Amino acid sequence: MALRPSKLTVVGALALVCIGVLAGCGKVSDKPGETVREGLSTPLGGLRYTVFLTRQLNLANEEDKGYLPGRKEAPPGKGLYGVFLEACNLNSSKAAIAADRFYIEDSQGNRFSPEGLAQDNPYAYHGGSVPPQNCMPRIGSLAHLGPTSGALLLFELPLADTENRPLELHIEGPFNSGTGKSDEARVILDI
């Protein structure tokens, strides 16, 4: 007579499989310079950077218009893309400087720099000092509490180049005297 596994055994085995699968889904990078996918965090210059969302902005939409007051739509053949990210300082005792140099590179080697946004734009990402145990955008700020929970980097990209995937956001950190160049983090954008 064959033994049948109990329901509890089957449920337990399924739970272990699910835990094993999900454990890899939320993996963050702890290696400086390692490329990560959007939604995962990566270290750079004493901060952890997370790109929450990348999407084309439609300035006819009320939410998107609020991110860029007074801005006109991109010219024909181009699109406005928002990269919403966060830079967190998990150190308990000292401030860190958030990166202020970014670019997107497509699979053909084309590079695109972010558009400048007004200093008074509450959603805009601006490099600078991040206090210990805080983030940019600052916890409790309009950008932090908004639908994306991230600060905005704005890119005007040729629509044809968005097909040259993967598109990678390069975050350039402070100069590293040991290597003679700036450290960098890379995030594969989900466009």
C-alpha positions as CSV (number, residue, x, y, z in Angstrom):
1,M,0.0,0.0,0.0
2,A,1.5,3.4,-1.1
3,L,1.6,6.2,1.4
4,R,0.1,9.5,0.5
5,P,1.6,12.7,1.7
6,S,-0.5,14.6,4.1
7,K,-2.0,18.0,3.1
8,L,0.3,19.6,5.7
9,T,3.4,18.1,4.1
10,V,2.4,19.3,0.6
11,V,1.5,22.8,1.9
12,G,4.9,23.0,3.8
13,A,6.8,21.9,0.7
14,L,5.0,24.5,-1.4
15,A,5.7,27.2,1.2
16,L,9.5,26.3,1.1
17,V,9.5,26.6,-2.7
18,C,7.8,29.9,-2.6
19,I,10.2,31.3,0.0
20,G,13.1,30.1,-2.1
21,V,11.8,31.8,-5.2
22,L,10.9,35.0,-3.5
23,A,14.2,35.2,-1.6
24,G,15.9,35.9,-5.0
25,C,13.3,38.5,-6.1
26,G,14.1,41.1,-3.5
27,K,17.9,40.7,-3.6
28,V,19.8,44.0,-3.3
29,S,23.3,44.6,-4.4
30,D,26.0,44.9,-1.8
31,K,28.8,45.1,-4.4
32,P,29.7,48.6,-5.5
33,G,29.5,48.8,-9.3
34,E,27.3,45.8,-9.7
35,T,24.4,46.4,-12.2
36,V,21.0,45.9,-10.7
37,R,17.5,46.0,-12.1
38,E,15.0,48.7,-11.4
39,G,13.4,48.3,-8.0
40,L,16.5,46.9,-6.4
41,S,19.0,49.0,-4.4
42,T,22.7,49.4,-5.0
43,P,25.4,51.1,-2.9
44,L,27.5,54.1,-4.0
45,G,29.4,56.7,-2.0
46,G,27.9,55.8,1.4
47,L,24.3,55.8,0.1
48,R,21.9,53.2,-1.3
49,Y,20.2,54.1,-4.5
50,T,16.9,52.7,-5.6
51,V,15.1,53.5,-8.9
52,F,11.4,52.8,-8.1
53,L,9.9,53.6,-11.5
54,T,10.8,54.8,-15.0
55,R,8.0,55.9,-17.3
56,Q,7.1,58.2,-20.1
57,L,5.4,61.4,-18.9
58,N,2.3,62.7,-20.4
59,L,1.9,66.4,-19.7
60,A,-1.8,66.3,-20.6
61,N,-2.3,64.2,-17.6
62,E,-2.9,66.1,-14.3
63,E,-0.4,64.1,-12.2
64,D,2.4,64.4,-14.8
65,K,1.7,68.1,-15.3
66,G,2.3,68.6,-11.5
67,Y,5.8,67.1,-11.8
68,L,6.8,69.7,-14.4
69,P,4.7,72.9,-14.0
70,G,5.0,75.1,-17.1
71,R,6.8,72.5,-19.2
72,K,5.7,71.8,-22.7
73,E,5.5,68.4,-24.3
74,A,8.6,67.0,-26.0
75,P,9.1,67.8,-29.7
76,P,8.0,65.3,-32.3
77,G,10.0,62.1,-32.3
78,K,11.0,62.5,-28.6
79,G,9.5,61.7,-25.3
80,L,9.9,62.9,-21.7
81,Y,10.8,60.1,-19.3
82,G,10.8,60.4,-15.6
83,V,13.2,58.3,-13.5
84,F,12.0,58.3,-9.9
85,L,14.7,57.3,-7.5
86,E,15.7,57.5,-3.8
87,A,19.2,57.8,-2.2
88,C,19.2,56.7,1.4
89,N,21.9,57.2,4.0
90,L,21.7,54.2,6.4
91,N,24.7,55.4,8.4
92,S,23.8,56.3,12.0
93,S,26.4,59.0,12.5
94,K,27.5,60.9,9.4
95,A,26.0,62.7,6.4
96,A,26.8,61.5,2.9
97,I,26.7,63.4,-0.4
98,A,24.2,62.3,-3.0
99,A,25.3,61.9,-6.6
100,D,24.5,64.8,-9.0
101,R,25.9,63.2,-12.2
102,F,23.7,60.8,-14.1
103,Y,23.2,59.6,-17.7
104,I,21.2,57.0,-19.6
105,E,23.1,54.8,-22.0
106,D,21.3,52.6,-24.6
107,S,22.6,49.3,-26.1
108,Q,24.2,51.2,-29.0
109,G,26.3,53.4,-26.7
110,N,24.2,56.6,-27.1
111,R,24.2,58.7,-23.9
112,F,21.6,61.1,-22.6
113,S,21.9,63.5,-19.8
114,P,19.0,64.6,-17.5
115,E,17.2,67.9,-18.1
116,G,17.8,70.6,-15.4
117,L,14.8,71.1,-13.1
118,A,14.0,74.1,-11.0
119,Q,15.4,74.2,-7.5
120,D,11.9,74.9,-6.2
121,N,10.4,71.9,-7.9
122,P,9.3,69.7,-4.9
123,Y,9.6,66.5,-7.0
124,A,13.0,67.2,-8.6
125,Y,16.1,65.2,-7.6
126,H,19.0,67.4,-6.6
127,G,22.3,66.1,-5.3
128,G,23.5,67.3,-1.9
129,S,24.0,66.3,1.7
130,V,21.8,63.5,3.0
131,P,21.7,63.4,6.9
132,P,22.2,60.1,8.7
133,Q,19.2,57.8,8.7
134,N,17.4,59.9,6.0
135,C,16.8,59.8,2.3
136,M,16.6,62.0,-0.7
137,P,13.8,62.8,-1.3
138,R,13.6,63.6,2.4
139,I,11.2,61.5,4.5
140,G,7.9,63.3,4.7
141,S,8.5,65.5,1.7
142,L,6.0,65.9,-1.1
143,A,8.1,63.7,-3.5
144,H,8.5,61.0,-0.8
145,L,4.8,61.0,-0.1
146,G,3.8,61.1,-3.8
147,P,2.7,58.2,-5.9
148,T,6.2,57.2,-6.9
149,S,7.9,57.8,-3.5
150,G,11.0,59.0,-5.4
151,A,12.6,62.2,-6.6
152,L,12.4,62.9,-10.3
153,L,15.2,62.9,-12.9
154,L,13.9,64.1,-16.3
155,F,15.2,62.8,-19.6
156,E,14.2,63.8,-23.1
157,L,14.9,60.8,-25.2
158,P,14.5,60.1,-28.9
159,L,11.7,57.6,-29.2
160,A,13.8,55.5,-31.6
161,D,16.5,55.1,-29.0
162,T,14.1,53.7,-26.4
163,E,14.0,50.6,-28.6
164,N,17.8,50.1,-28.1
165,R,17.3,48.1,-24.9
166,P,18.4,47.6,-22.3
167,L,18.7,51.2,-21.2
168,E,21.0,51.7,-18.2
169,L,21.0,54.6,-15.8
170,H,24.5,55.4,-14.7
171,I,24.9,57.1,-11.3
172,E,28.4,58.6,-11.0
173,G,29.7,58.8,-7.4
174,P,32.5,60.7,-5.9
175,F,36.1,60.5,-7.2
176,N,37.9,57.5,-6.0
177,S,41.6,58.2,-5.6
178,G,42.4,54.5,-5.4
179,T,41.2,53.8,-8.9
180,G,41.8,57.3,-10.4
181,K,38.1,57.6,-11.5
182,S,34.6,58.1,-10.1
183,D,32.8,55.0,-8.8
184,E,29.5,54.3,-10.4
185,A,26.3,52.4,-10.0
186,R,24.2,51.1,-12.9
187,V,20.5,50.4,-13.0
188,I,18.7,48.6,-15.9
189,L,15.6,50.7,-16.5
190,D,12.3,49.0,-17.1
191,I,11.0,51.1,-20.0
